[in-house]
Amino acid sequence: MRLFLTTAISLGLAAVALPGPAAAQSARIERAQVYRSILTSEMFTLLNTSDYASVRKAGETVFDIETREGFRFSVEMAACDTEGGTPGCFGILFFTSWGLQPNDRPKVAAAIEKFNDEYRIGKALVLNDHVRAERYVTTDGGVTQDHIREEAMTFLLMMDRLGETLHDAVGR
């Protein structure tokens, strides 16, 4: 009986020391504010607190950003203040462009086509005199500020790879 009681107490203490499913779940999930739409003022604040070298409002819903490394890109908010709908914007477009020399166009076009096949997290286009790259994010279902920051980081990583691709294509 004494062995049974000692074993039961030991197991009981072990059970108290181990987190149950609810504790494990709460350790895995954080609570954050979820945005179903985002106001331009909220986006401006988010960008200004994201450790960029500069953030400038370039239009009512457009922001120009420069990273600490000197890379420049823009953020344009889309589907904003729809009539009779929720205030704020439901889309966020990250974009940038590079100038294009006419004689480099065939090499760059082939490289961009290959890039788009390999990296489906955005798109790059060869236009008349430049290359444009973009990534569109929606707030459908809700997003957190951390999610928007992660989307911006994904865009910047994509742009690093695209910059390498363009450099390799023109040999400069």
Steps between C-alpha positions, in 0.01 A plus 500: 500500500784733587661436160169571327455828692861609430461418131168685479647809666805489269282471192274776625795734547632410157162576348496839671851577372418415137292747306173362377365549148343837583826638640698372203248658262512839673881493493482451123237764425545868568217746496548791264277769360352381172426752225228419248588826326780744568487878512771703327594651837548148641716403201709814539559419868581137419753600234659762726554241774651241264864615511519648150743784429213719379127490442333781309133540417497548121124518452177444688554122503861468376822485703859508375746304711877466507659213689814540711688333213378767253237296313196706403146372463145622539185385675162584353179425683212379283127432521463782749185637661264309276155654486285375783780277620752488776731803523862440410671300227474131416813473283867584535728512196878493545680604181822630351664542159837498329601694188557294185738566213336417163780263396462306830129436449524152336738364768300655783166376360628140496637535854173650626299216345719245677483698826118508488491123442728434799364759744122521514488730801456809288557595141751684289418664167713636219343824385624746233795649681498334841439186703221516755466255789210474741334297772133544594363417843136501607356538845230239425439300815704748701871571540723612783765769482765228532349326197523820294864543610570138399341566159728802455802288598396231250474769232848628587647149488333451163653829381848389609461189285355701210789748521746210474303360206510833316869545574578152366287560188680817391844400631562814704 
